[in-house]
């Protein structure tokens, strides 16, 4: 069990103009996707053993799911079944895009190993120790 704050989670830069903050449970992963205007689109891909949700928070995106492309705006949600081919591209040219992604199984197990280091309590304890 853990409490988290997005603003103090570590940021990874996965491709030019695209960053993530991630939280891991035992069998689930949630991540905040932040894309600069004109950020690099994802390649067409799938997750054979994971389903995924995308909740669009900011910006306009083109999302292709199994050949069906839709323009998404804040409030839109996409369910990607396990194995479904998909890609997304930030279309807004003057504002960053943000989306919340949820995976049914952990998508980044190598990063999940350190998940307990990023709870609010663990970060506050490290900050307190550094001050002493």
N, C-alpha and C positions, 0 to 999 in steps of 0.2 A: 504494500500500500504506500502511496506517496502523493504528496502535494507538489504541484509544479507552477511555474510562472513562465509564460512564453518569453517574456522580455529578458530573462536571465539564462535561458537555455543556450547551449553552444550552437553556433551557426555553421553549416557546411555549405560550401560553394561547389555545386555539382557540375555546372557547366556555365559558360559565360552569361552573366546577367541573371542567374538563377541561384537561389539559396533556399535552404530548408532548416527548420528547427524540428526536432523529433522527440516524441515521448513514447515509451515502450511499456506495455503491460506484459503479462505472462504469454498471451497468445494474440495480442492485438497491437497495432502501431498506429499512432496518429502523428501527422506532420503538417507543419505550416509551410506552404510553398509561397515564396515571394519572388516575383519576376519583375525585373526592370522593364520599362517600356522598350519594346523591341528585343527582349531577352530571347535567348536561343530556344527554339521549340524542342519538345521531346521527339525522339525517333518513334516510328510506329513500333509498338512492342506489346507483349502480353505478360501476364503472371499466371502460369499454368495452374498453380495450387492456391491462389489468393484471389478473393474478390475485393473490390475497392469502391469507396465512395469519394467523390469530389464535391465539395461545397464551395461555390464561387463567392468570395467575399468582396473583391474589388477588381475593376477592369472588365474588359470584354475579351473573350477567348473564343477561338474556334476549337471545338472538341470533335474528334472523329472517333466513332465507336462502331466497329464492324462495318466500315464503309459509309456510315451515315454521319455527315458533318452538320453540326449545329452551332450557331452563335450563342454563347452563354454570357449572362450578365449576373451581377450580384443577386444572390438568393436562389440561383439555379443549382440543382443537385443532379449528379450523374451517378448511376450505379453501373459499375463495370464487373460483369460476371467473371469468375475464374476462367482464364484461357482466352478471353475476348481481346482481339487486337484493338489498340487505341493509341491516340496521340492527342496532345493539346498544344496550342500556340497562342501566346498573348497577342492580341490584335490592337489594343489601345496603344497609341503612339505618344501620348502625353501624360500618362499616369502609370504607376506600378500596378501590377496585378497581385492578388492574394487569393489563395485557395486553401481550404483545409482538406487533407486527404486522410482517409481511414482505411487501413488494410486489415482483413480478417485474420491473417497470420502475419507474424513479424516479417517485414520485407527486408530489413537491414540487420540480420542477426549479429554481425560483427560489431555494430554500433550499440546494439541492445545489451551487450555484455556489461557495459559501464553505466547502465540506466540508473542505478542507485546513487551514482555520484552527482546527479543533476536534479534531485529533489530540492525544494526550497530549504529544507532542514540541513541537507548536506552542504549546500552552497553557503548558507549562513554560518555553519560551523567552520568551514574553511576560511571565510572572511574574518570571523572572530579570531581564529588561530593566527591568521596573518597579522592582525592588529596587535596581538600580544607580544 
